């Protein structure tokens, strides 16, 4: 039986273990460096952490949960859901916690992958990386940060031992994490300084809690939950069309975003500061109901002068002003272009994935890389969108892996590798489509690298990803018979 090693036990790792098992591939070992499953949902425990994709889409299609408390589930509930799925689907014993994979090496002779972990070596026929894209915190190189005398920490490394009551808190960054955390900190802190480098557009979140009766209806009539899911997906596809190939769909979205600012903020100067000049969707659109109202509170100040440095007692801004702070929260995002980093992956001929990706990370459908046989990436390069749900993407990716495994079995082959010409052709098609999307209309975002390359975004609708990922054809993949 084909043995499969999976790296990471977030939604990708747990979901793939379950789907592979259900498809008859039970010899799966999942490696997770943390002491529990969850991935980003295990790490991001900052106050207010919640999903901004509706729960009925942010769940596995094979494990619908009628009991979500809210339209947008909070972090603890998502974490509990994932743990419950792992337990109920019998994959918990396949997961090796507290085990980090440092290196994965292709052994051409044995046609197997060898994983070097901090608990020893492991070998498997197939390697599946499910490392996530938003899991390595980006700590900005702000001069003097190390001299700060109080606690300074990243949102994904929240210090629950630090009591923010009555403190002066400085929050650097105004992305998705910041807009969730600041409204939670404001009521308890004495003062909050929010440092904004460039503003992003937002839409109303319109969150609500599900009544017990509604949950019972979803439980009794699962078809209703599936219909709700389908309607959310259809709306996200509309958003994807607006962001990618149908710019004429954007004006209504822009009007909604502008109205949200104007409704909440009366001060023209603050309005000006929070109103982006770039296109709606160029940066990831954020969903919120309380961000702008929080910025108008008397104990909150939005600072748009660039951060010049950190001093032992606070933050120095460019005009030389020193602003006192007791605590610094870095809501500065993640290193989003490493994909499998810091793990080293060594493919055929000793070539590393980092070398293969020296210009920009690329993979056929974000899933496979020439020269790296029997390896698939979940949520790899160019599989993110400004809309949709990563879980939908992950499920489509695992479907691809299962199709590849079936090919290996069918032909009694030992090796499957994406053809270089097929990968290049896909990449050309992808870059051509990307150039027409909103993400390339001129803004800074975590989607693009410093050279303007885009290793993150999927430039088409989501059902196209699912459709294309379902197929593993001889034109695309080369099979090699067992020795
Ligand atoms: P982010 O969107 O990358 O935002 C980082 C923020 O920090 C930006 O405002 C950025 O400014 C600022 N920044 C970075 N370096 C800086 C520096 N040196 N000086 C000043 N400001 C700096 O990161 P995030 O908020 O953690 O969100 C990342 C992604 O995680 C989201 O887009 C989303 O996909 C996901 N997320 C999802 C949820 C959810 O609800 N499901 C919640 C949180 C996060 P610029 O914009 O000018 O670069």
Boltz pocket constraint, residues with backbone or C-beta under 6 A from the ligand:
constraints:
  - pocket:
      binder: B
      contacts: [[A, 50], [A, 51], [A, 52], [A, 53], [A, 134], [A, 140], [A, 141], [A, 142], [A, 172], [A, 173], [A, 174], [A, 175], [A, 176], [A, 177], [A, 178], [A, 180], [A, 195], [A, 196], [A, 197], [A, 198], [A, 199], [A, 284], [A, 307], [A, 331], [A, 332], [A, 333], [A, 334], [A, 444], [A, 445], [A, 446]]
      max_distance: 6.0
